[in-house]
Amino acid sequence: MTTSITKEELQSLQEHLNSTNSLTLELGEIEMVKIQLEKRHENAKKTLDSLTERESILNKDLNDKYGAISLNYETGEYTKID
């Protein structure tokens, strides 16, 4: 002979298990998003390094050609700095 818990107990247990499963799924999704964000962050840092290096080269090239100047980045006009 088998005996069973009450319907209310079974329903409560099933609700708890469903909540646990939903939370497990959500935590997995959060981890996936976290990994994607970490990859984006790493790519952004690499891009920043590349842009910083390029900026240094551009500044050096301009400085070698024109000397110390104050440059208007919108018009390209500059004034010499003494």
C-alpha atoms as an extended CHARMM CRD file, in Angstrom:
* protein
*
        82  EXT
         1         1  MET       CA              0.0000000000        0.0000000000        0.0000000000  PROA      1               0.0000000000
         2         2  THR       CA              1.2510000000        3.4660000000       -0.9150000000  PROA      2               0.0000000000
         3         3  THR       CA              0.5420000000        6.5790000000        1.0030000000  PROA      3               0.0000000000
         4         4  SER       CA              0.7390000000       10.1430000000       -0.2390000000  PROA      4               0.0000000000
         5         5  ILE       CA              1.2680000000       13.5710000000        1.1450000000  PROA      5               0.0000000000
         6         6  THR       CA             -1.6490000000       15.9580000000        0.9890000000  PROA      6               0.0000000000
         7         7  LYS       CA             -2.5190000000       17.7730000000       -2.2200000000  PROA      7               0.0000000000
         8         8  GLU       CA             -1.6160000000       21.0600000000       -0.5690000000  PROA      8               0.0000000000
         9         9  GLU       CA              1.7800000000       19.7410000000        0.4830000000  PROA      9               0.0000000000
        10        10  LEU       CA              2.4030000000       18.3480000000       -3.0020000000  PROA      10              0.0000000000
        11        11  GLN       CA              1.3640000000       21.6350000000       -4.6050000000  PROA      11              0.0000000000
        12        12  SER       CA              3.5910000000       23.5910000000       -2.2260000000  PROA      12              0.0000000000
        13        13  LEU       CA              6.5300000000       21.2830000000       -2.9530000000  PROA      13              0.0000000000
        14        14  GLN       CA              5.9740000000       21.5000000000       -6.7270000000  PROA      14              0.0000000000
        15        15  GLU       CA              5.7600000000       25.3100000000       -6.5680000000  PROA      15              0.0000000000
        16        16  HSD       CA              9.0020000000       25.3650000000       -4.6190000000  PROA      16              0.0000000000
        17        17  LEU       CA             10.7160000000       23.1000000000       -7.1590000000  PROA      17              0.0000000000
        18        18  ASN       CA              9.4170000000       25.2250000000      -10.0480000000  PROA      18              0.0000000000
        19        19  SER       CA             10.7430000000       28.3600000000       -8.3610000000  PROA      19              0.0000000000
        20        20  THR       CA             14.1100000000       26.6890000000       -7.7970000000  PROA      20              0.0000000000
        21        21  ASN       CA             14.2770000000       25.5700000000      -11.4370000000  PROA      21              0.0000000000
        22        22  SER       CA             13.3220000000       29.0390000000      -12.6600000000  PROA      22              0.0000000000
        23        23  LEU       CA             16.0010000000       30.6070000000      -10.4840000000  PROA      23              0.0000000000
        24        24  THR       CA             18.6010000000       28.1200000000      -11.7230000000  PROA      24              0.0000000000
        25        25  LEU       CA             17.7010000000       28.9960000000      -15.3180000000  PROA      25              0.0000000000
        26        26  GLU       CA             17.8570000000       32.7320000000      -14.5900000000  PROA      26              0.0000000000
        27        27  LEU       CA             21.2470000000       32.4160000000      -12.8810000000  PROA      27              0.0000000000
        28        28  GLY       CA             22.5330000000       30.5380000000      -15.9370000000  PROA      28              0.0000000000
        29        29  GLU       CA             21.2600000000       33.2760000000      -18.2340000000  PROA      29              0.0000000000
        30        30  ILE       CA             22.8650000000       35.9270000000      -16.0250000000  PROA      30              0.0000000000
        31        31  GLU       CA             26.1950000000       34.0850000000      -16.2180000000  PROA      31              0.0000000000
        32        32  MET       CA             25.9420000000       33.9790000000      -20.0180000000  PROA      32              0.0000000000
        33        33  VAL       CA             25.2660000000       37.7170000000      -20.1640000000  PROA      33              0.0000000000
        34        34  LYS       CA             28.1490000000       38.2780000000      -17.7540000000  PROA      34              0.0000000000
        35        35  ILE       CA             30.5070000000       36.3310000000      -20.0400000000  PROA      35              0.0000000000
        36        36  GLN       CA             29.3020000000       38.2990000000      -23.0660000000  PROA      36              0.0000000000
        37        37  LEU       CA             29.8400000000       41.5910000000      -21.2010000000  PROA      37              0.0000000000
        38        38  GLU       CA             33.3240000000       40.5050000000      -20.1340000000  PROA      38              0.0000000000
        39        39  LYS       CA             34.1820000000       39.7730000000      -23.7780000000  PROA      39              0.0000000000
        40        40  ARG       CA             32.7950000000       43.1630000000      -24.8440000000  PROA      40              0.0000000000
        41        41  HSD       CA             34.8040000000       44.7960000000      -22.0640000000  PROA      41              0.0000000000
        42        42  GLU       CA             38.0070000000       43.0860000000      -23.2090000000  PROA      42              0.0000000000
        43        43  ASN       CA             37.3530000000       44.1300000000      -26.8200000000  PROA      43              0.0000000000
        44        44  ALA       CA             36.6900000000       47.7110000000      -25.7070000000  PROA      44              0.0000000000
        45        45  LYS       CA             39.9760000000       47.7660000000      -23.7450000000  PROA      45              0.0000000000
        46        46  LYS       CA             41.8560000000       46.5050000000      -26.8140000000  PROA      46              0.0000000000
        47        47  THR       CA             40.1930000000       49.1830000000      -28.9300000000  PROA      47              0.0000000000
        48        48  LEU       CA             41.1140000000       51.8360000000      -26.3550000000  PROA      48              0.0000000000
        49        49  ASP       CA             44.7380000000       50.6640000000      -26.3810000000  PROA      49              0.0000000000
        50        50  SER       CA             44.7610000000       50.8450000000      -30.1790000000  PROA      50              0.0000000000
        51        51  LEU       CA             43.1890000000       54.3200000000      -30.2080000000  PROA      51              0.0000000000
        52        52  THR       CA             45.6300000000       55.5670000000      -27.5700000000  PROA      52              0.0000000000
        53        53  GLU       CA             48.5740000000       54.2860000000      -29.5780000000  PROA      53              0.0000000000
        54        54  ARG       CA             47.2170000000       55.8680000000      -32.7620000000  PROA      54              0.0000000000
        55        55  GLU       CA             46.6640000000       59.1720000000      -30.9420000000  PROA      55              0.0000000000
        56        56  SER       CA             50.2860000000       59.1540000000      -29.7510000000  PROA      56              0.0000000000
        57        57  ILE       CA             51.5070000000       58.5500000000      -33.3050000000  PROA      57              0.0000000000
        58        58  LEU       CA             49.2810000000       61.3150000000      -34.6960000000  PROA      58              0.0000000000
        59        59  ASN       CA             50.4390000000       63.7550000000      -31.9980000000  PROA      59              0.0000000000
        60        60  LYS       CA             54.0940000000       62.8980000000      -32.6160000000  PROA      60              0.0000000000
        61        61  ASP       CA             53.7020000000       63.2920000000      -36.3820000000  PROA      61              0.0000000000
        62        62  LEU       CA             52.0200000000       66.6900000000      -35.9640000000  PROA      62              0.0000000000
        63        63  ASN       CA             54.5710000000       67.7970000000      -33.4010000000  PROA      63              0.0000000000
        64        64  ASP       CA             57.4610000000       66.7230000000      -35.6750000000  PROA      64              0.0000000000
        65        65  LYS       CA             55.9500000000       68.5930000000      -38.6100000000  PROA      65              0.0000000000
        66        66  TYR       CA             54.5910000000       71.7540000000      -36.9400000000  PROA      66              0.0000000000
        67        67  GLY       CA             56.2990000000       71.9210000000      -33.5540000000  PROA      67              0.0000000000
        68        68  ALA       CA             54.3740000000       72.8020000000      -30.4210000000  PROA      68              0.0000000000
        69        69  ILE       CA             50.9270000000       74.0270000000      -31.5030000000  PROA      69              0.0000000000
        70        70  SER       CA             47.4350000000       74.5690000000      -30.2140000000  PROA      70              0.0000000000
        71        71  LEU       CA             45.0920000000       72.9340000000      -32.7060000000  PROA      71              0.0000000000
        72        72  ASN       CA             41.4260000000       73.5550000000      -33.4040000000  PROA      72              0.0000000000
        73        73  TYR       CA             40.1820000000       70.0440000000      -34.1670000000  PROA      73              0.0000000000
        74        74  GLU       CA             37.1230000000       71.3050000000      -36.0250000000  PROA      74              0.0000000000
        75        75  THR       CA             38.8010000000       73.6840000000      -38.4610000000  PROA      75              0.0000000000
        76        76  GLY       CA             42.3760000000       72.4200000000      -38.5530000000  PROA      76              0.0000000000
        77        77  GLU       CA             43.6720000000       75.8960000000      -37.7260000000  PROA      77              0.0000000000
        78        78  TYR       CA             46.5340000000       76.1060000000      -35.2670000000  PROA      78              0.0000000000
        79        79  THR       CA             48.6520000000       78.6040000000      -33.4250000000  PROA      79              0.0000000000
        80        80  LYS       CA             52.2730000000       78.1140000000      -32.4300000000  PROA      80              0.0000000000
        81        81  ILE       CA             53.0250000000       77.6930000000      -28.7470000000  PROA      81              0.0000000000
        82        82  ASP       CA             56.2260000000       79.3920000000      -27.6440000000  PROA      82              0.0000000000
